[in-house]
Amino acid sequence: MEHLNQWQPGANMTALRQRSRVLSQLRDFFQQRQVMEVDLPLLSRATVTDLNIDSIEARNEEVGAYLQTSPEYFMKRLLASGSGDIYSLGKAFRDAESGRRHNPEFTLLEWYRCGWDEHQLMDEVVELIATLVPEIAVRRCSYAELFIQHLEVDPHLVDLTNLQSLAVAASSEAWADETRANCLDLLFSVLIEPQLDDGLVLVYDYPACQAALAKCAEDSQGRQVSRRFEGFLNRVELANGYCELTDVAEQESRFTEDQRLRKLSGKAAVAADQRLLAAMESGLPECAGVAMGVDRLLMQLQGADSIDQVMAFSWKRC
């Protein structure tokens, strides 16, 4: 049987040794900057409400639980407790994510800097990648710049009907009734991402409809944007960062909107994390945070075609 031939690791020993070195380098990077490593639960009673993220469900003592999709909520509870700058390097889980660049269990590096904004955090992302890839080319640009350059539309101002028409042309008629956020995401991933420059590209000022847990603000041209950025290494999405939302009322409103969208999409209801909201109510400090996929980083460092080649045992080998 085929699965019995998959007892060996997907990564060879050279790749696994490099993985070990990179994990040590990441920890050294933060130790040198006096950022504290935190060890957080993988199992929780609560999870994210995001429509586009599916959690793996579990049970403990007959209580419903979830494997965590990231350590974000626990880290924000620590920040609200006065932890100061922190990072986590460990496992995260997402359901129905298997493929060349996806595995349901993956290694995530996430860190938060108190008193920083998203641009200061982008600087640190560049510093971190440069420790692993010296003299790497770096480009920074806004989300709008890329849409205007490649599609000749302003993503913040274009109306939904035109966006849906562009999405249909890029994919299929199924996109004729899609949301603004989903249409923008499709157009970026299909028409823009493959044309990004070599090296590290940092894209900032995402549309307000894609704010997730980031603050919103007006940009220099008076457009409403989310203070969010993403990092792409050789056209592969690597990191997602925010100038973090600290307004508990706004956060609760976003959770409610997530729940409405989940219901419309026929997805299982997910309750808002009340402990996170309580932490924010007590006072989440002004901060910026970013999550980086370590397995994808290793794929780029090793020139691997599949995530299976950079981890010991991907899901198909478990």
N, C-alpha and C positions, 0 to 999 in steps of 0.2 A: 504493500500500500504506500502511496506517495508520501503521506504524512510521516511514516516511519523512517523515511530517508532524510527527514528534516530535524534530526536530533542534534546536529552540529550547529554552532552559531552562524548567523548570517555574515558577521564581520570576521575577517581573518585576524590573526594575532597581532599583526602590524597595526591594523586599524584600531584594535582594542587598546593597544599600548598608547597610541596617539590620543584616543579618547581619554584615557587616564591622565595623560599629560595636560590636555586641554582643561579638564575639570580642575586640576591643581592650579593651572594658570589663572583660571577664573577666580578661584578662591584667593590666590595671592593678590590679584588686582584689587579686590575689595579690602583685604586685610591691610594692604599698604595705604588705603584711603580711610582706614578706621571705620568701615561700614560693618556692622555686626551681622553675622549669619544667624538666621533663626530656623528652628526645626519645628515644622507645623503639621497638624493632622492631615491625613489624606482622606479621612472619612468624616462626614458631617451630616447633621440633620437638615441643613439648608444647602442650596446651590444657586447658580445663576439663573436669572429669568430670561436672558437673551434668547430671542427667537431663533437665532442661527447657531446656537450651541446646544448640543444634546448631552446631558449628563448620564453616566452609567449609574443605575440604581442599585442599592444594596439594602440589607436589613441587619439590624443589631438589636437583640432583645425584643424582637417583634416590632421595633420602631423603624419606620422608613428612613433611609439614609442615602447619601450620594458619595461617590468618589469625586474628589474635587477637580474641577476643570482648570483651576489655577489657585495659588495661595492668596489671591488678592484680598478676599474678605477677611481672612485671619490676619493678614499683614496690616490692614487698615485698623483692625481692632487693637493691634499692638501699637501702631502709630498714635492712636487716640489715647493710649495708656502711657505715652511718654517715652517710647522706645528710642526715638531719634532715628537716624539713617539705618536702614536694614536691607538685607538681601536674603533670598531663598534660592537654593539650588537643589532641585529634587523632582519627583515624579508628579505628573498631572495626567488626567484621564478625560477622554471625550468619546462618546458613543458614535458608532457609524462612521468612523474616520479611519479608513484603511486605504492604502495606495502607495504610489511611488514616494510621495512626500509626507504621508500621514500614517500614524500608528495610533491605536486607541490609548496606549500608554506611552508617554513620551517624557523627555527630560526638559524642564523649564527653568530658566534663570529669570528671576524677577527681583527688581530692587526699587527702593523709594528714597528720594532725597528731600529732606525737609527744607522749606524756604526756597526751593529751586522752581524755575518754570520749565516748560517743555524744551526751550532752546538750550538752556544750560544742560539739560539731560541729554539732548542730542549730541552736544559736545563730548559728553562722557561716553556715549555709545561709540563715537568715532575713536576716542582714546582706547577703549577696550578692544575694538576690532583691529586697531593698528598694532596692538601688542601681539596679535596672532598673525596678522597679514601686514608686515611693514610696508610703508610707502603705497598703501592702497589708495586708489583714486576715490575721491569723495565728491558727491554733488548734493546740494540742498535745493529744493524747489517746492513751491506750493502746489497743492492739489489742483488749483485752478490753472496754474501755468501749464501743467501737463495736459489737461483737457483742452485748453485753447490751442496748444501746440499740435496735438494729435487729432482732435475732433472738431476744432474750431467752434466750441461751445463753452460758455461759462457754466460750470456745474452748480454754482450757487444761485444763478438767476434763470437758467433755462426752465421752461414750464414742463410739467409732468407729461403732457401729451407728446411733446417732442422727444423727451427722454425715452418714453415707452416705444416710440417709433424707431429710435436708434437701437434700443435693446432688441426689438423684433428683427431688425436688419442684421444685428450681430449674432442672433441666436435663432429664435423661432417665434411663432405667433403666441406661444404660451406667455410671453412677456408683455402682451398688450394691456394687461390689467395689473401689472406688478407695481409695488411701491417705489417711491422715489429712491429710497436708500438701496433697495435691491437692484434697481436699474443702474444706478451709479456704480455699484459694486461689480456688476456684470461687465459694464463697459470698461471699467478700469482693468479688471483681470484679463479680459479677452483682447482688448484693443490697445491698451497702454502698457501694462506690465511687461509684455514680451518685448517692448521697444525701449525699455529703460537702459541706461548706460551700463557698461561693465563697472565693477567695483561696488562701492557702497553708495546707495541713493537714499536720502532721507526726504520724505514727503510730509509736509506739514499743512496745517489749516484745512482740515477735512470738513466736509459739509456738516451743518448743524444736525441734520437728520441721522448722521452716523456718529453722534457724540459718545454713545455708550456711557462711560463713567467719567468723561472729560468735561471740563468747564466749557461754556460757550462765550463768545465775545464778538465784537465787530473788528474786522481787519482794517487795513489802511484805506481801503476803498469803500468802507461802510457796509460790507457784506457780513452777514451773520455766519460765523464759522465755529467749528469745535476746535478747542486747543489740544489737538491730538496729532500724533505723527506715526508714521510707519517707516521701518527700515527695510531695504531690499538689497541683498547681496548677490550680485550677478543675476538680477532679475528674479530672485527667489525671495518671497516675503519671509523676513527673519524676526522682526521686532515690532511691537505695538506699544506706544507710550502715550501718556496723558499728562496734562496739567490737571491734577485730580479735582473732581467735584467735591466740595466740602459742605454744600448746602443740603441739609437733610430733607427739607421739604421738596426740593427739586429732585433729589434722589428717589424719594418715595413716589413722586409723580412719574418718574421714568419707569420705575418698577411696575406701576399700574398700567402704563402704556404697553410695556412688554407683555403683561398678562393679557391685555386686550388683543394684541396681535397674535399671541399664542392661541387664543380661543378661536379667532377668525381663521387661523391656519389649521385648525383641528389638532393642535399639539397638546400634550398633557399639561395640565395646570401646574405651575410651580409657585409656591408661596414666597413672598419676599423674605429675605434674611433679616429678621427682627433684631438680632444681636448686632448686625452691622449698622442698622439704622440707629440703635441705641448708642453705639459707639460714636457715630457721627453727631448725634444729638449732644453728646457730652463734649464734643469738640475735636474734629479731625484737623490736624495742623495743615497749613498751606504746604503743599508738596507736589512733586512730580514723580511718576512711576512708569516703569517700562518692563515688559515681559519679552524674553528672547528665547526662541526655540533652539536648544543646544544641538539636537540631532540634525536639524537643517544646517546649522553652522558647521557641524562636522562634515556633512555632505559636501559643502563648498570647499572646506579645507582639504578634503581627501579626493575631490573630483568624483564622488560616488554618484551613480545614477539612481540609486534607491536607498531609502532610509534603512532598509534591511541590511545594507552593507556597512552601516556605522554603529549598529547596536548588537549586543550579543544575541538576543532572542526577540525578534519582532513577533507580532501576534500570530502570524502563520506558523511560527515554530514553537508556540506555547501549547 
